[in-house]
Amino acid sequence: MPFFASKKGNYLGDKAKSEGASVMVSYDRKDKTFAKNLVDALAQEERDIWVDWEDMEPSHDWLDEIHKGIEKSDVFIYILSPDSIKAPVCKYEVDHALKNGKKIIAVSCRDVDYSLVRKEISSLNWIFFREDNNNSDNFRKASNILIKELDEDLRHAHAHTMLLVRAIDWEKHDFEKSLLLTGTDLRRAKNWLSASALGKMPKPTTLHLSFITASDSLSTSMNKRKLIALFFFFIVAIGIKWPSWGVFFFSLIFSHFFVYFSSN
C-alpha cells in the first residue's frame, strides 16, 4: 500500500487493506527534522501515516483535517520535546486523541522534565530517541521498539478505529437508525466489546458503547417485530382454516400474551 504523508495532511488510507497500524504523528515544528526521520523509518513498514508538514494557522478546515487524521488512525504518536509539551497545537491534538480513546505512544526526541508533562502522557512508557541518535544503531533499535508497540493487538485497534468512525458518522447524522450496526457487523462489535472488558487495549469510548448498545437494541426490537408478525400470520391462518369462536377467542388471548412477553 502506498505511503500517505501529504503536505496538506489528507488522510487517504484504507485501513481494511493496511497491514500495519495506521498512525497519526503529532510534533512541534522545531522537531520537524526528527519527525521526518521517524516517519521515514515507519514508512519502511506497510502502513498509513497521517502527518501535517505545513505551518498553517488554525482554521475550521484545518481543525477538521486534524480531527479526521486522529479519528481514522489506529495509533497516535506524540513526539515529546521541551517545545511540543508547551505547543497549543500539540495540546489540542492530544486532547482529541484522549477524547476518542486512541492508543497513545509517547516518543521522546529531546530531554523533557517529567513534572511539566500532563499526567495522561507522563504516566505512559516512553520510547526514548536522542538528538544524536538519528541514523545510528540506537535510532534503529528505538524504531524497532516503536514498530513492535504500534502493531500490538492490531486487529483490536483496527476494530476500535472502524467502529469509532462509524459511531462519529452516526452522531453527526443525529443518531440516524439506518447507520446502526446489523448482522455480522453487530456480532463482531459485541465480541470486540467483550475483548475490551477482558483487558484488550484500546478501550471503548462512551460513544462506542452508545453506538453498539443502540445497534443491539434496534436489532432486538426488529427481531421481536418479525416474530410478532409471523405469529399473527399464524393466527390469521388458523382463523381462516377453523373459523370458530373458540379458536378465535383462544388466539386473541394468546396473541396478547405473546405481545406482552415479547415487549419485555
Helices and strands as residue ranges (DSSP letters): E 23-26, G 29-31, H 32-42, E 49-50, H 60-71, E 75-80, H 88-99, E 103-108, G 114-116, H 119-122, E 127-128, G 131-133, H 137-150, H 154-172, G 177-179, H 183-197, H 206-241, H 245-262
